[in-house]
Amino acid sequence: MLARDIMTPDPITASPDTSVAVIAQRLLARGVSALPVLNAEHEVIGMVSEGDLIRGNGGLTPEAGGSSPRKDWWLALLAEGEPLSKAFIDNLSRGRTAAEVMSSPVVTVAGGTDLGEVARILSEYHIKRVPVVEGQKLVGIVSRADLLRAFLQANPTRPHPSGGFDGLLAQATASLSKYLPHEVDSPTLVPANGGTAPAALSVPAAASFRGLMNDYAQQKVLNRLEAKRRTLEARKVMVQDMIDTHVTDKMWAAMLHDAAEAASQGLKEHLLLRFPSDVCTDGGRAINQSEESWATTLQGEPAEVYLRWKAELEPRGFLLKARTLEYIDGFPGDIGLFLNWAPESFT
C-alpha cells in the first residue's frame, strides 16, 4: 500500500500571509492540528501546527498576559481531532502570519512512497503528518492517524489489557501523565447518606484512554515495522550471499539428482533454484514481464545455474524457465528457475 492510497486529498492549507487567527479557525473547523503553507505555485514551503501557534506567540498563556488557564489550551492539544479551547482562539494575536510562525523546510513524500517508509519518516522526524507531493505540488497529506488506521484495518485485533478495569485505569493514568504537564484535578465523592467522604480518587480524563489506544496502535505499527526491517535485513544478507556464491560441481550434481527424482515421480519440471528478485540487476522486472533478455539480468548463483544449463543441458533438450513465485507490496518477491524436460507442458 502506498501513501496515495491512504492520504487525505485536498487538505486545508494556508498562504504565507494568512493570519494565525484564520489558521486556528481552520484547524478548529476541520478537527486537525496542523496544515501546510503553500506558495503561489501550490508548492509546500512550510507547516503550521498548534505548537507553532503557541511557540510563535500566536497564542497567549497566563504568563504572557492571557486570561485562560494554561491547562485549558494544553488539554486541547492532547488528542488530534480535539477542538482548541475558545479562550485560546479568542486570545490569538491577529497581527502575525503563517510565514512568521511556520516550520520550514518541510519533509514531504511522493504518492508512490511505501507506507513503511512513511512510518519511518514520521518516527524519525517526530512529526504527526507529512505532505504528499507530485512534481513538487501538494496533492494530499498522510497523518499518523491515517497510517494507524490502515494498519488496524489490516489487523483489527483490539487491545485486551490484563487486570480488568483497575488495570486499564492504571495504564490510562500512566499514559495520561506522559501528555499532561500538571496533575488532573481529583474530585471528592461524598456519600449520599452524609457520611464521611472517602479519600480523593484520581480519575483520568477521556483523553488518557485515547492516549492509551494510540499507544497500543503505535506499538503495533512499530512491531510490524521492526519485523519488516528484520526481514529486509535478512533478505539483503541472502541476496549478497547468492551473488557471491559459485555453483560447484557437487552443487550442480545435487540439483540434477533432485530433478531426476522429480521425473521419476511423473513430474515434468523441477525448481532448480529459488532466489530473491533483488539478485537480478533490475529487481526481477524482465522475468516478471517475460522479456527475452531476462537471463542477462541474473547475477551470482542464478547466473551460474543458467550458464550450466546453457552449456550442458540445453543441447540435450532441456528447457529453463524463470518465473515470479511471489509478490511483495505489488513487486516481484522470489524468483524460481525451473528445469523442464517435457516441452509440451511449457506455456
PyMOL commands that set and color helices and strands:
alter all, ss='L'
color gray80, all
select helices_A, chain A and resi 3-6+20-30+50-55+62-64+70-76+86-90+98-101+115-125+144-154+164-179+206-244+249-264+277-279+285-288+292-297+300-316+343-345
alter helices_A, ss='H'
color red, helices_A
select strands_A, chain A and resi 8-9+34-38+44-49+109-110+129-134+137-143+269-276+319-324+327-328+331-332+334-340
alter strands_A, ss='S'
color yellow, strands_A
deselect
rebuild
show_as cartoon
